[in-house]
Amino acid sequence: AVDFLMKAVSGGWNPVQNFIAGCGPSKTTCRAAGIFDLSRQVHLSLQRHSSDVQPSKAQLSSLLAETSLDGCEPLLRRLPSSLFDGAHGASGGAPASLGAFIDEVAALASENPLLCRLSRRVRCEAVAPHELDGEVYRLVHYCLLLHLVTRVLAQEPEVADQVYRHMRQAVRSRPGWDRALNWFEVAKLTTMDITLERFAEHRLCGRPLPPNFGHLGLPFNILEAVLQDALRGCHHNAAAGLALSASRPGSAGAAAVSTDPRRAVQMWLPRPTEWKHLYVSWNMCFTTAYADSPYFAAAILAPCVLGAEPHEFVFHRALALHLHISTAIRQRHVLGRPSLRNPVMSRHDWRHADLSRAWGDLNFDEAMRYERRLRLTPHLLPLARAVRRHRRGLLHAWQRQLPATSSRAGHATA
C-alpha cells in the first residue's frame, strides 16, 4: 500500500502504462535493454581482441603489480592461484570466463533503474571503435581484479588491515608523492584513511560501532565531490549529491558490525535501496570528469560492490575505492603525470561533456523524487500500519471461520 501510494503521488505509477507493459516482454527485459545492448558490445570487443575468453593470468598479474599488491603475501595466500602469479589460494569463486563476468555485471546493473534509463538514452552513441578493443580488454580485467581483491578484504578483517597498510606505505614511500595532488584528492585520501582505520578498529578489536557511525564521515565524503562538481559547472549532479549527503546513516537504524566471521560494517540509510541506486549513478556521473572515468566506474561496478546488500554497500564501496584511488595516485607519480584529468591508467581520454550533462540531469530528477518520498514516508507509515492491522484482522477472522465451514461441507457431503 505504501509503495502504491508513493508511486501514485510521485507520478511514477501509470495504470495504462503498466497494462501495456504487462502485455509485452517482461518489464525487467524492456527496462534493461540498453544495459544488455552495452554488454553485447563489450562481448564483441573482447572477441575481436582475443579468441581466448578466459581471464588472462598475465593481464591480471600485471594489473596487480600496478597496485603494488603483488608483494603482499597475506593477500596472495587468498587470491586464486589460477589467475595470479605467486598466488596460493583456491580457484573457487573465480568466473568461468570473461563473458560470464560481464553478464554478472550487466545483470546487477540492470537492477538500477537510473543506469537503465541512461543506457536507453546513450546506447546508440556507445559503440567503441575497434582500436579501443585492447583498452576494453584491460578494463574488464581491472574490474575483475577489484572484485576479487575487494571480496577477500570484505571476508577477512586481518587481511583487509594488512592490505590497507601495505597500500598506504606504497603510495607514501615515494618522495614528493603528494606534490601534484589537488585539494579534493588530499581530502578524499585523508577521509578514506580515517574510514578504513575505523573499520579495522571495530572489525579486529570486536568493539561495537557507535549507533550513528558514519553520520558525519559519509556526508562529508560526498560533499567533497559535490563541491568539485559545482566548481566544474555540473550543478544538477552536485544537487543530487546534496540529497544523498542529507540522508545520513543512523536516521533509519543503528550501525553495527555483522556477527559472522566477516565482521562487515553495516550502515542503515533512509530508503536504502533507492539511496544505493542514486549513489551509484551520481558517483559514476561525477567521475566522467576524469580521463580515466571507466576505471573509476570499475570500482563501483565490481559485482561484490554493486551486488552488496544496501546496508553493506558503503562498506564494500570504501574498500574498493581505496584500492583504486591508491593505485591511480601511485601510477600518476610513476608516470610523471600531474593530474588525474590526464589519462593515467587508460590510453584513451574518455571524457564526454554531453554524457556528463545528460547524466547529471537524470540524477537531479531522481534526487528530487527521492526527497519527495522521504517527506511522504512519515505520513504514510501510520496508514501502512493500519492496513497491516486490518489485513491481520481479516486473516484471523477467515481462519476462525475455516473449521466451521469445513465441518458444514463435510456434513453436506455425507
MIBA-270678 format. One record per residue (C-alpha): x, y, z. Coordinates in nm, 4 decimals, decimal comma. Example, Ala and Ser with C-alpha at 12.3 -4.5 7.8 and 13.67 -1.06 7.14 Angstrom:
2
(atom (1,2300; -0,4500; 0,7800)),
(atom (1,3670; -0,1060; 0,7140)),
//
This chain:
414
(atom (0,0000; 0,0000; 0,0000)),
(atom (0,2821; 0,2403; 0,0849)),
(atom (0,4635; 0,1666; -0,2414)),
(atom (0,1394; 0,2106; -0,4365)),
(atom (0,0653; 0,5485; -0,2773)),
(atom (0,4213; 0,6731; -0,3109)),
(atom (0,4323; 0,5842; -0,6799)),
(atom (0,0959; 0,7477; -0,7391)),
(atom (0,1904; 1,0685; -0,5551)),
(atom (0,5341; 1,0948; -0,7157)),
(atom (0,3977; 1,0353; -1,0639)),
(atom (0,5884; 0,7089; -1,1009)),
(atom (0,2776; 0,4921; -1,1477)),
(atom (0,0608; 0,4864; -1,4556)),
(atom (-0,2087; 0,2152; -1,4804)),
(atom (-0,2325; 0,2363; -1,8614)),
(atom (0,1451; 0,2138; -1,8990)),
(atom (0,1553; -0,0788; -1,6538)),
(atom (-0,1153; -0,2619; -1,8527)),
(atom (0,0684; -0,2107; -2,1812)),
(atom (0,3987; -0,3200; -2,0256)),
(atom (0,2318; -0,6345; -1,8900)),
(atom (0,1180; -0,7347; -2,2394)),
(atom (0,4655; -0,7309; -2,3905)),
(atom (0,8096; -0,8581; -2,2886)),
(atom (0,8938; -0,8604; -1,9190)),
(atom (0,9326; -0,5222; -1,7539)),
(atom (1,2928; -0,6003; -1,6493)),
(atom (1,3911; -0,7023; -2,0027)),
(atom (1,2427; -0,3891; -2,1593)),
(atom (1,3832; -0,1556; -1,8960)),
(atom (1,7331; -0,3043; -1,9152)),
(atom (1,7525; -0,3377; -2,2929)),
(atom (2,0177; -0,0660; -2,3108)),
(atom (2,2293; -0,2344; -2,0413)),
(atom (2,2264; -0,5688; -2,2214)),
(atom (2,2987; -0,3949; -2,5527)),
(atom (2,6101; -0,2389; -2,3979)),
(atom (2,7164; -0,5757; -2,2538)),
(atom (2,6862; -0,7321; -2,6019)),
(atom (2,9129; -0,4599; -2,7364)),
(atom (3,1708; -0,5437; -2,4697)),
(atom (3,1447; -0,9141; -2,5596)),
(atom (3,2100; -0,8326; -2,9268)),
(atom (3,5032; -0,6080; -2,8378)),
(atom (3,6659; -0,8857; -2,6321)),
(atom (3,6125; -1,1398; -2,9105)),
(atom (3,7761; -0,9083; -3,1642)),
(atom (4,0743; -0,8559; -2,9354)),
(atom (4,1321; -1,2151; -2,8254)),
(atom (3,9918; -1,5539; -2,9182)),
(atom (4,0551; -1,6712; -2,5601)),
(atom (3,7536; -1,5854; -2,3450)),
(atom (3,9210; -1,6970; -2,0219)),
(atom (4,0654; -1,4368; -1,7801)),
(atom (4,4277; -1,3704; -1,8657)),
(atom (4,6676; -1,4587; -1,5839)),
(atom (4,9341; -1,2346; -1,7372)),
(atom (4,6974; -0,9362; -1,7580)),
(atom (4,5671; -0,9779; -1,4023)),
(atom (4,9185; -1,0218; -1,2641)),
(atom (5,0352; -0,7075; -1,4451)),
(atom (4,7449; -0,5072; -1,3007)),
(atom (4,8111; -0,6457; -0,9532)),
(atom (5,1709; -0,5233; -0,9855)),
(atom (5,0396; -0,1744; -1,0694)),
(atom (4,8517; -0,1724; -0,7395)),
(atom (5,1772; -0,2799; -0,5639)),
(atom (4,9915; -0,5747; -0,4073)),
(atom (5,1960; -0,8362; -0,5949)),
(atom (5,4232; -0,8363; -0,2897)),
(atom (5,1507; -0,8556; -0,0242)),
(atom (5,1807; -1,2157; 0,0919)),
(atom (4,8666; -1,2268; 0,3136)),
(atom (4,6577; -1,1313; 0,0102)),
(atom (4,8384; -1,3671; -0,2281)),
(atom (4,7575; -1,6587; 0,0025)),
(atom (4,3880; -1,5978; -0,0653)),
(atom (4,3783; -1,4958; -0,4329)),
(atom (4,3142; -1,7741; -0,6892)),
(atom (4,6412; -1,9352; -0,7960)),
(atom (4,4934; -1,9946; -1,1421)),
(atom (4,4589; -1,6192; -1,2025)),
(atom (4,7626; -1,4539; -1,0375)),
(atom (5,1357; -1,5251; -1,0425)),
(atom (5,2576; -1,6068; -0,6931)),
(atom (4,9073; -1,6586; -0,5525)),
(atom (4,8296; -1,9676; -0,3426)),
(atom (4,4521; -1,9516; -0,2949)),
(atom (4,1863; -2,1896; -0,4233)),
(atom (4,0290; -2,1214; -0,7601)),
(atom (3,6728; -2,1432; -0,6293)),
(atom (3,4667; -1,8317; -0,6891)),
(atom (3,6646; -1,7241; -0,9957)),
(atom (3,4468; -1,6520; -1,3022)),
(atom (3,4254; -1,9291; -1,5607)),
(atom (3,5029; -1,6800; -1,8377)),
(atom (3,5230; -1,3083; -1,9085)),
(atom (3,1833; -1,3357; -2,0759)),
(atom (3,0273; -1,4774; -1,7590)),
(atom (3,1808; -1,1939; -1,5585)),
(atom (3,0415; -0,9300; -1,7973)),
(atom (2,6991; -1,0924; -1,7780)),
(atom (2,7130; -1,0805; -1,3978)),
(atom (2,7955; -0,7091; -1,4017)),
(atom (2,5183; -0,6409; -1,6561)),
(atom (2,2607; -0,8342; -1,4524)),
(atom (2,3440; -0,6321; -1,1396)),
(atom (2,3469; -0,3022; -1,3304)),
(atom (2,0043; -0,3851; -1,4769)),
(atom (1,8588; -0,3681; -1,1249)),
(atom (1,9435; 0,0030; -1,1088)),
(atom (1,6630; 0,1993; -1,2805)),
(atom (1,8848; 0,5059; -1,3281)),
(atom (2,1526; 0,3120; -1,5162)),
(atom (1,8792; 0,1523; -1,7274)),
(atom (1,7311; 0,4902; -1,8193)),
(atom (2,0718; 0,6309; -1,9058)),
(atom (2,1641; 0,3293; -2,1184)),
(atom (1,8462; 0,3702; -2,3230)),
(atom (1,9418; 0,7308; -2,3981)),
(atom (2,3045; 0,6776; -2,4945)),
(atom (2,3265; 0,3250; -2,6336)),
(atom (2,3243; 0,4465; -2,9947)),
(atom (2,6380; 0,6501; -2,9261)),
(atom (2,8181; 0,3994; -2,7068)),
(atom (2,9766; 0,1772; -2,9707)),
(atom (3,3515; 0,1830; -2,9079)),
(atom (3,5740; 0,1949; -3,2164)),
(atom (3,7730; -0,1167; -3,2898)),
(atom (4,1005; 0,0499; -3,1951)),
(atom (3,9774; 0,0565; -2,8319)),
(atom (3,9299; -0,3212; -2,8100)),
(atom (4,2590; -0,3587; -2,6230)),
(atom (4,1523; -0,0893; -2,3769)),
(atom (3,8192; -0,2638; -2,3147)),
(atom (4,0030; -0,5947; -2,2593)),
(atom (4,2288; -0,4338; -1,9990)),
(atom (3,9360; -0,2535; -1,8346)),
(atom (3,7337; -0,5741; -1,7896)),
(atom (4,0352; -0,7367; -1,6231)),
(atom (4,0783; -0,4353; -1,3946)),
(atom (3,7157; -0,4605; -1,2818)),
(atom (3,7670; -0,8335; -1,2214)),
(atom (4,0822; -0,7596; -1,0186)),
(atom (3,8989; -0,5092; -0,7962)),
(atom (3,6168; -0,7585; -0,7487)),
(atom (3,8463; -1,0435; -0,6432)),
(atom (4,0602; -0,8334; -0,4085)),
(atom (3,7676; -0,6458; -0,2507)),
(atom (3,5866; -0,9735; -0,1899)),
(atom (3,8852; -1,1020; 0,0085)),
(atom (3,9092; -0,7787; 0,2080)),
(atom (3,5384; -0,7919; 0,2948)),
(atom (3,5663; -1,1536; 0,4136)),
(atom (3,8976; -1,1311; 0,6021)),
(atom (3,9367; -0,8450; 0,8566)),
(atom (4,3039; -0,9203; 0,9236)),
(atom (4,3928; -0,9276; 0,5531)),
(atom (4,1999; -0,6044; 0,4957)),
(atom (4,4058; -0,4255; 0,7599)),
(atom (4,7353; -0,5603; 0,6225)),
(atom (4,6434; -0,4642; 0,2641)),
(atom (4,5422; -0,1140; 0,3750)),
(atom (4,8774; -0,0586; 0,5478)),
(atom (5,0658; -0,2049; 0,2514)),
(atom (4,8854; 0,0288; 0,0084)),
(atom (4,9359; 0,3302; 0,2341)),
(atom (5,3092; 0,2629; 0,2521)),
(atom (5,3348; 0,2016; -0,1240)),
(atom (5,1729; 0,5378; -0,2027)),
(atom (5,3654; 0,7432; 0,0539)),
(atom (5,7084; 0,5811; 0,0169)),
(atom (5,7994; 0,7793; -0,2946)),
(atom (5,9417; 1,1292; -0,2325)),
(atom (5,7106; 1,4060; -0,3491)),
(atom (5,4139; 1,1721; -0,3980)),
(atom (5,1699; 1,4427; -0,2827)),
(atom (5,3013; 1,7426; -0,4763)),
(atom (5,0630; 1,7020; -0,7672)),
(atom (4,7520; 1,6347; -0,5567)),
(atom (4,4809; 1,8993; -0,5552)),
(atom (4,2685; 1,9848; -0,2506)),
(atom (3,9976; 1,7345; -0,3441)),
(atom (4,2403; 1,4445; -0,3791)),
(atom (4,4107; 1,5276; -0,0474)),
(atom (4,0730; 1,5478; 0,1295)),
(atom (3,9491; 1,2274; -0,0312)),
(atom (4,2602; 1,0291; 0,0579)),
(atom (4,2534; 1,1628; 0,4159)),
(atom (3,8889; 1,0732; 0,4741)),
(atom (3,9404; 0,7298; 0,3175)),
(atom (4,2348; 0,6655; 0,5525)),
(atom (4,0248; 0,7643; 0,8537)),
(atom (3,7373; 0,5439; 0,7370)),
(atom (3,9482; 0,2317; 0,6851)),
(atom (4,1268; 0,2809; 1,0160)),
(atom (3,7887; 0,2976; 1,1890)),
(atom (3,6794; -0,0146; 1,0018)),
(atom (3,9889; -0,2013; 1,1220)),
(atom (3,9424; -0,0766; 1,4781)),
(atom (3,5938; -0,2252; 1,5062)),
(atom (3,6411; -0,5329; 1,2866)),
(atom (3,9601; -0,6531; 1,4584)),
(atom (3,9061; -0,5486; 1,8188)),
(atom (3,5452; -0,6543; 1,8473)),
(atom (3,4367; -0,3165; 1,9752)),
(atom (3,0744; -0,2252; 1,8977)),
(atom (3,0104; 0,0501; 1,6476)),
(atom (2,8511; 0,3755; 1,7663)),
(atom (2,4840; 0,3676; 1,6612)),
(atom (2,5334; 0,6765; 1,4435)),
(atom (2,8617; 0,5598; 1,2889)),
(atom (2,9192; 0,7415; 0,9586)),
(atom (2,6633; 1,0167; 1,0210)),
(atom (2,9384; 1,2798; 0,9765)),
(atom (3,2055; 1,0994; 0,7742)),
(atom (2,9858; 0,9766; 0,4891)),
(atom (2,8106; 1,3124; 0,4233)),
(atom (3,1488; 1,4915; 0,4357)),
(atom (3,2933; 1,2402; 0,1901)),
(atom (3,0044; 1,3028; -0,0505)),
(atom (3,0226; 1,6809; -0,0056)),
(atom (3,3855; 1,6784; -0,1193)),
(atom (3,2700; 1,5512; -0,4582)),
(atom (2,9667; 1,7834; -0,4564)),
(atom (3,1935; 2,0864; -0,4272)),
(atom (3,4162; 1,9545; -0,7055)),
(atom (3,1087; 1,9034; -0,9258)),
(atom (2,9854; 2,2562; -0,8534)),
(atom (3,3238; 2,4090; -0,9362)),
(atom (3,3293; 2,2432; -1,2795)),
(atom (2,9729; 2,3578; -1,3539)),
(atom (2,7896; 2,0250; -1,3156)),
(atom (2,5262; 2,1785; -1,0888)),
(atom (2,2497; 1,9231; -1,1351)),
(atom (2,4732; 1,6329; -1,0353)),
(atom (2,6012; 1,8394; -0,7423)),
(atom (2,2415; 1,8881; -0,6264)),
(atom (2,1864; 1,5108; -0,6446)),
(atom (2,4906; 1,4652; -0,4228)),
(atom (2,3454; 1,7111; -0,1714)),
(atom (2,0324; 1,4960; -0,1466)),
(atom (2,2500; 1,1918; -0,0739)),
(atom (2,4572; 1,3714; 0,1901)),
(atom (2,1434; 1,4940; 0,3671)),
(atom (2,0230; 1,1340; 0,4113)),
(atom (2,2672; 1,0322; 0,6788)),
(atom (2,3409; 0,6902; 0,8317)),
(atom (2,1755; 0,6314; 1,1660)),
(atom (1,8483; 0,8016; 1,0778)),
(atom (1,6940; 0,4709; 0,9671)),
(atom (1,8647; 0,2274; 1,2075)),
(atom (2,1727; 0,1848; 1,4230)),
(atom (2,5060; 0,0943; 1,2640)),
(atom (2,6517; -0,2420; 1,3593)),
(atom (2,9209; -0,4969; 1,2810)),
(atom (2,7945; -0,8304; 1,1492)),
(atom (2,8186; -1,1248; 1,3867)),
(atom (2,9691; -1,3616; 1,1282)),
(atom (3,3469; -1,4034; 1,0790)),
(atom (3,3484; -1,1253; 0,8155)),
(atom (3,2720; -0,8589; 1,0793)),
(atom (3,1270; -0,6444; 0,7998)),
(atom (3,0329; -0,2846; 0,8806)),
(atom (2,6593; -0,2274; 0,8333)),
(atom (2,5024; 0,1170; 0,8000)),
(atom (2,1317; 0,1839; 0,7507)),
(atom (2,0237; 0,4745; 0,5334)),
(atom (1,6748; 0,6106; 0,4635)),
(atom (1,5076; 0,4063; 0,1871)),
(atom (1,8360; 0,2154; 0,1465)),
(atom (1,7837; 0,0549; -0,1949)),
(atom (1,6865; 0,3869; -0,3548)),
(atom (1,9790; 0,5599; -0,1815)),
(atom (2,2179; 0,2966; -0,3189)),
(atom (2,0820; 0,3285; -0,6737)),
(atom (2,1106; 0,7069; -0,6645)),
(atom (2,4619; 0,6953; -0,5157)),
(atom (2,5878; 0,4569; -0,7863)),
(atom (2,4512; 0,6747; -1,0667)),
(atom (2,5608; 1,0025; -0,9040)),
(atom (2,9160; 0,8830; -0,8396)),
(atom (2,9626; 0,7362; -1,1866)),
(atom (2,8465; 1,0674; -1,3347)),
(atom (3,0899; 1,2567; -1,1115)),
(atom (3,3856; 1,0508; -1,2354)),
(atom (3,3090; 1,1287; -1,6013)),
(atom (3,5143; 1,4449; -1,5418)),
(atom (3,8267; 1,2271; -1,5436)),
(atom (4,0019; 1,0910; -1,8498)),
(atom (4,0204; 0,7517; -1,6762)),
(atom (3,6491; 0,7510; -1,5907)),
(atom (3,5802; 0,3823; -1,6818)),
(atom (3,8491; 0,2757; -1,4359)),
(atom (3,6765; 0,4780; -1,1628)),
(atom (3,3499; 0,3120; -1,2647)),
(atom (3,5147; -0,0311; -1,2296)),
(atom (3,5495; 0,0335; -0,8556)),
(atom (3,1710; 0,0562; -0,8229)),
(atom (3,0648; -0,1924; -1,0936)),
(atom (3,2651; -0,4762; -0,9380)),
(atom (2,9982; -0,7360; -0,8504)),
(atom (3,0953; -0,7581; -0,4841)),
(atom (3,0288; -0,3810; -0,4585)),
(atom (2,7345; -0,3366; -0,6949)),
(atom (2,5682; -0,6536; -0,5662)),
(atom (2,6235; -0,5818; -0,1952)),
(atom (2,3183; -0,5568; 0,0278)),
(atom (2,2183; -0,1912; 0,0755)),
(atom (2,3216; -0,1892; 0,4427)),
(atom (2,6701; -0,3234; 0,3491)),
(atom (2,7127; -0,1285; 0,0259)),
(atom (2,9111; 0,1611; 0,1807)),
(atom (3,1456; -0,0899; 0,3471)),
(atom (3,2302; -0,2702; 0,0206)),
(atom (3,2424; 0,0581; -0,1696)),
(atom (3,5008; 0,2064; 0,0682)),
(atom (3,7298; -0,0962; 0,0345)),
(atom (3,7220; -0,0917; -0,3472)),
(atom (3,7513; 0,2863; -0,3726)),
(atom (4,0636; 0,2973; -0,1561)),
(atom (4,2252; 0,0320; -0,3758)),
(atom (4,1542; 0,2316; -0,6897)),
(atom (4,2482; 0,5757; -0,5556)),
(atom (4,5780; 0,4480; -0,4149)),
(atom (4,6587; 0,2749; -0,7443)),
(atom (4,5735; 0,5845; -0,9522)),
(atom (4,7835; 0,8189; -0,7354)),
(atom (5,0771; 0,5784; -0,7364)),
(atom (5,0623; 0,5300; -1,1136)),
(atom (5,0375; 0,9036; -1,1709)),
(atom (5,3583; 0,9557; -0,9739)),
(atom (5,5336; 0,6671; -1,1530)),
(atom (5,4354; 0,8006; -1,4964)),
(atom (5,5021; 1,1643; -1,4065)),
(atom (5,1526; 1,2823; -1,4993)),
(atom (5,0493; 1,5680; -1,2716)),
(atom (4,6711; 1,5443; -1,2939)),
(atom (4,4049; 1,2747; -1,2911)),
(atom (4,2403; 1,4748; -1,5681)),
(atom (4,5144; 1,3342; -1,7922)),
(atom (4,4952; 0,9615; -1,8742)),
(atom (4,6910; 0,7644; -1,6163)),
(atom (4,5628; 0,4078; -1,6282)),
(atom (4,3959; 0,4433; -1,9675)),
(atom (4,5384; 0,5002; -2,3134)),
(atom (4,2325; 0,6999; -2,4166)),
(atom (4,0609; 1,0147; -2,2900)),
(atom (3,7069; 0,9008; -2,2034)),
(atom (3,5598; 1,2409; -2,1102)),
(atom (3,2296; 1,3299; -2,2773)),
(atom (3,0681; 1,6602; -2,1786)),
(atom (2,7255; 1,5804; -2,3264)),
(atom (2,7116; 1,2492; -2,1418)),
(atom (2,8047; 1,4183; -1,8133)),
(atom (2,5330; 1,6809; -1,8617)),
(atom (2,2569; 1,4332; -1,9526)),
(atom (2,3567; 1,2017; -1,6673)),
(atom (2,3553; 1,4890; -1,4174)),
(atom (2,0055; 1,5930; -1,5284)),
(atom (1,8840; 1,2363; -1,4808)),
(atom (2,0334; 1,2171; -1,1316)),
(atom (1,8824; 1,5533; -1,0352)),
(atom (1,5326; 1,4384; -1,1315)),
(atom (1,5708; 1,1167; -0,9323)),
(atom (1,7108; 1,3056; -0,6306)),
(atom (1,4008; 1,5245; -0,6269)),
(atom (1,1791; 1,2153; -0,6319)),
(atom (1,3874; 1,0558; -0,3565)),
(atom (1,3500; 1,3608; -0,1314)),
(atom (0,9768; 1,3735; -0,2009)),
(atom (0,9387; 1,0100; -0,0925)),
(atom (1,1371; 1,0792; 0,2241)),
(atom (0,8989; 1,3607; 0,3149)),
(atom (0,5968; 1,1390; 0,2480)),
(atom (0,7214; 0,8393; 0,4456)),
(atom (0,6398; 0,9715; 0,7997)),
(atom (0,2828; 1,0497; 0,6898)),
(atom (0,2280; 0,7157; 0,5167)),
(atom (0,3693; 0,4952; 0,7934)),
(atom (0,0552; 0,5243; 1,0146)),
(atom (-0,1557; 0,4320; 0,7110)),
(atom (0,0673; 0,1323; 0,6355)),
(atom (0,0369; 0,0115; 0,9967)),
(atom (-0,3431; 0,0473; 0,9811)),
(atom (-0,3528; -0,1535; 0,6558)),
(atom (-0,1413; -0,4291; 0,8112)),
(atom (-0,3633; -0,4421; 1,1226)),
(atom (-0,6759; -0,4617; 0,9064)),
(atom (-0,5232; -0,7377; 0,6939)),
(atom (-0,4279; -0,9393; 1,0037)),
(atom (-0,7819; -0,8964; 1,1370)),
(atom (-0,9313; -1,0276; 0,8143)),
(atom (-0,6914; -1,3221; 0,8155)),
(atom (-0,7756; -1,4170; 1,1737)),
(atom (-1,1493; -1,3897; 1,1033)),
(atom (-1,1106; -1,6150; 0,7984)),
(atom (-0,9101; -1,8699; 0,9998)),
(atom (-1,1824; -1,8790; 1,2711)),
(atom (-1,4484; -1,9419; 1,0076)),
(atom (-1,2491; -2,2093; 0,8272)),
(atom (-1,3127; -2,5040; 1,0706)),
(atom (-1,6883; -2,4315; 1,0826)),
(atom (-1,7071; -2,4096; 0,7051)),
(atom (-1,5127; -2,7334; 0,6639)),
(atom (-1,7411; -2,9086; 0,9136)),
(atom (-2,0583; -2,7988; 0,7312)),
(atom (-1,9102; -2,9054; 0,3990)),
(atom (-1,8321; -3,2480; 0,5468)),
(atom (-2,1899; -3,2979; 0,6697)),
(atom (-2,3297; -3,1938; 0,3310)),
(atom (-2,1057; -3,4430; 0,1532)),
(atom (-2,2126; -3,7192; 0,3892)),
//
